[in-house]
Amino acid sequence: MQTRVIASRQCRFWLAACGLWCVTALGTAWGERPLSIVPTPPATAVIGRAFHQQLTATGGVGSYSWRVVDGPGGLPPGLQLNPKLGLIFGIASAAGSFSFRMAVTDSGDPADTNIKTFIIDVPDALILDWKQAPRAGKESVTGSVVVSNQTGNAMDLTVVIVAVNEVGKAFALAEQHFPLGPEADSPVISFGTNFVLPFGKYTLHADAVGEVASEGQIYRTRKQTADDFVIKQQ
C-alpha cells in the first residue's frame, strides 16, 4: 500500500521508538485487516478423478504466497499445491483422511503469516458389503455381496468368496470376473447355492480385487465373518 510506505519513511524514527504497538495502531487506522485464511469444511477427493480445492485468504498486504507447513508429504498422495494461486490440485492415488496445515504469507514489510488446518478425505477405492448376510444351512453357507468402485476409473473386478474350515482348508463358494465402471456398484453376487460343504466349522472370506491396467493400479478389499458357521450334515 503506497500510503503505508510513505508514512513509514517519514516516521521511521518515531516508529522505531514506539515499537510494535504503534505499527499495529497505524495499520488499524489505515483500515488494514489482519491476514486470515478462510476456513473450509473437509473436502473429498476421489481416487483416479481430478481434484481442485481453491484456498482463500482475507486481509494483509498485497499478494499472497502459500505453503504446506508439514511439507509436501502432508497432502494426500497425488495432490500438490500451487504456491502462488493457493490451489490444491491433482489426482489422489491413496485412500485415507489427511490432515495438514496451510500457511499464507502476505507481501508486507514485515510480512504477516497465518496458519490453519485443513482435511481432505479420500474414500477407499473398493468397498465390499454383505447384501444378504451369510447363514448356515444343512449343506452350505449362503448369502450375497455387492462391491462398490469408489474411484474415477473403470476397472476389471475379480470377486472370490471361500469358506475356510477349522484345519485351514478352503472351499470356493463363488468366483466372478467382470468390468466395473467408475463410481459404480457391482451386480449382486450370490454364493453357496447348490454347493455342498463337508461337515465342520467354517469362516467366510470375501475378497475383491480391482485392476486399472491403464494406471498400473491394483486395489483390494476383504471382508471376513466374525463367527463360525457349523455344517452338521454332509
C-alpha positions in Angstrom: 0.0 0.0 0.0 1.5 3.4 -1.1 0.3 5.3 2.0 2.0 2.8 4.3 5.4 3.0 2.5 5.4 6.9 2.5 4.3 7.1 6.2 6.9 4.6 7.1 9.7 6.7 5.5 8.6 9.9 7.2 8.1 8.4 10.6 10.9 5.8 10.7 12.5 7.2 13.8 9.1 7.6 15.6 8.0 4.1 14.7 11.4 2.6 15.8 11.0 4.4 19.1 7.4 3.4 19.9 7.7 -0.2 18.5 5.2 -2.8 17.6 2.2 -1.1 19.3 2.5 1.9 17.0 2.7 -0.2 13.9 -0.4 -2.1 14.9 -2.2 1.2 15.7 -1.2 2.6 12.3 -2.4 -0.5 10.5 -5.8 -0.3 12.2 -6.1 3.4 11.4 -5.3 2.9 7.7 -8.0 0.3 7.5 -5.8 -2.8 7.1 -7.4 -6.1 8.1 -5.4 -8.9 9.8 -4.3 -11.6 7.5 -6.6 -14.7 7.8 -7.2 -17.9 5.9 -10.8 -18.6 5.2 -11.7 -21.9 6.9 -13.5 -24.6 4.9 -15.1 -27.9 5.8 -13.3 -31.2 5.0 -13.0 -31.8 1.2 -13.4 -35.2 -0.5 -11.1 -36.4 -3.3 -11.9 -39.4 -5.4 -9.1 -41.8 -6.4 -8.5 -41.5 -10.1 -10.5 -38.3 -10.6 -9.2 -34.8 -11.0 -9.4 -32.7 -7.8 -9.2 -29.0 -7.2 -9.5 -27.0 -4.0 -9.1 -23.2 -4.0 -7.8 -21.8 -0.8 -8.6 -18.1 0.0 -7.4 -15.5 2.5 -8.5 -12.1 3.5 -6.7 -9.0 4.8 -3.0 -8.5 4.9 -0.9 -6.5 2.4 -0.5 -7.1 -1.4 -0.2 -10.6 -2.9 -0.1 -13.9 -1.0 2.2 -16.9 -1.1 1.1 -20.3 0.2 2.9 -23.3 1.6 2.2 -26.6 3.3 3.6 -26.3 6.8 4.0 -30.0 7.2 5.9 -30.3 3.8 4.7 -31.9 0.6 4.1 -35.2 2.4 1.2 -33.6 4.3 -1.1 -33.6 1.2 -2.8 -36.8 0.0 -0.5 -38.7 -2.4 -1.1 -37.4 -5.9 -2.1 -33.9 -4.9 0.1 -30.8 -4.9 0.0 -27.1 -4.2 0.4 -24.1 -6.5 2.0 -21.7 -4.0 1.1 -18.5 -5.9 -2.6 -19.4 -6.5 -3.3 -21.2 -3.3 -4.7 -24.1 -5.4 -4.5 -27.7 -4.3 -4.8 -29.9 -7.4 -4.0 -33.3 -8.9 -5.4 -36.9 -8.8 -5.5 -38.7 -5.5 -3.9 -42.1 -5.5 -4.3 -43.4 -2.0 -7.2 -43.6 0.5 -7.2 -42.1 3.9 -8.1 -39.0 5.9 -5.3 -36.4 5.5 -4.9 -33.5 7.9 -2.4 -30.8 7.1 -1.6 -27.2 8.0 -1.5 -24.5 5.3 0.3 -21.2 5.8 -0.3 -18.0 3.8 2.1 -15.1 3.9 1.4 -11.6 2.6 3.9 -9.2 0.9 4.0 -6.6 3.7 7.2 -5.3 5.3 7.4 -7.1 7.7 5.4 -9.9 6.2 2.5 -11.4 8.1 1.6 -15.2 8.2 -1.5 -17.1 9.1 -1.8 -20.8 9.5 -4.9 -23.1 9.5 -5.6 -26.8 9.4 -7.4 -28.5 6.5 -8.7 -32.0 5.9 -9.0 -33.9 2.7 -10.8 -37.3 2.9 -10.1 -39.9 0.2 -12.5 -42.8 0.3 -11.3 -46.4 -0.1 -11.1 -47.5 -3.7 -13.3 -50.6 -3.2 -16.0 -51.3 -0.6 -17.4 -54.8 -0.2 -20.6 -55.3 1.7 -22.8 -58.3 2.5 -26.0 -57.8 0.5 -27.5 -60.9 2.2 -25.8 -61.8 5.5 -24.2 -65.3 5.4 -26.2 -68.0 7.1 -25.6 -71.7 7.5 -27.9 -74.3 6.0 -27.8 -78.1 6.2 -25.2 -78.4 3.5 -23.6 -75.0 2.9 -23.3 -71.3 3.8 -25.2 -69.0 1.6 -25.5 -65.2 1.1 -24.5 -62.5 -1.3 -22.2 -59.5 -1.6 -22.0 -56.2 -3.5 -18.8 -54.4 -4.4 -18.6 -50.6 -4.9 -16.0 -48.9 -7.1 -15.4 -45.6 -5.5 -12.7 -44.5 -7.9 -12.9 -42.4 -11.0 -11.6 -45.2 -13.1 -13.2 -48.3 -14.8 -11.6 -51.5 -13.5 -11.5 -55.2 -14.1 -13.0 -56.7 -10.9 -12.5 -60.2 -9.5 -14.6 -61.4 -6.6 -13.9 -64.7 -4.7 -15.8 -66.0 -1.7 -14.4 -69.0 0.2 -15.3 -71.0 3.3 -12.3 -72.0 5.4 -12.7 -74.8 7.9 -11.0 -75.3 11.2 -7.9 -77.0 9.7 -7.4 -74.2 7.1 -8.9 -76.0 4.1 -10.7 -73.5 1.7 -13.7 -74.2 -0.4 -14.7 -71.7 -3.1 -18.3 -70.8 -2.9 -18.3 -68.2 -5.7 -15.8 -66.6 -8.2 -16.7 -63.9 -10.7 -14.7 -61.6 -13.0 -16.2 -58.7 -14.9 -15.6 -55.0 -15.8 -16.9 -52.4 -13.3 -17.4 -48.7 -14.3 -16.2 -45.7 -12.3 -18.1 -44.9 -9.1 -20.5 -47.8 -9.7 -21.8 -50.8 -7.8 -21.4 -54.4 -9.0 -24.4 -56.7 -9.6 -25.4 -58.8 -6.6 -23.0 -61.8 -6.3 -24.6 -64.8 -4.6 -22.6 -67.6 -3.1 -23.0 -71.1 -1.6 -26.2 -72.0 -3.6 -26.1 -75.6 -4.8 -22.8 -76.2 -3.1 -22.2 -79.0 -0.5 -19.7 -78.4 2.2 -18.2 -81.3 4.3 -19.1 -81.4 8.0 -17.2 -78.9 10.1 -16.9 -75.2 11.2 -16.3 -72.5 8.6 -15.3 -68.9 8.5 -16.2 -67.0 5.3 -13.7 -64.8 3.5 -14.8 -62.5 0.7 -12.1 -60.8 -1.4 -12.4 -58.3 -4.2 -9.5 -57.2 -6.5 -9.8 -54.3 -9.0 -7.2 -53.7 -11.6 -6.9 -50.4 -13.5 -4.5 -51.5 -16.2 -4.1 -48.1 -17.8 -2.9 -46.7 -14.5 -0.9 -49.8 -13.3 -3.0 -49.8 -10.2 -4.5 -52.7 -8.2 -7.0 -52.2 -5.4 -8.0 -54.8 -2.9 -10.6 -55.2 -0.1 -11.6 -58.1 2.1 -14.5 -59.0 4.4 -14.5 -61.8 6.9 -17.2 -63.2 9.2 -16.6 -62.9 12.9 -18.4 -66.1 13.9 -18.1 -69.7 12.7 -20.8 -71.4 10.7 -21.4 -75.1 11.5 -22.3 -77.7 8.9 -23.8 -80.7 10.7 -24.9 -82.8 7.8 -22.9 -83.9 4.8 
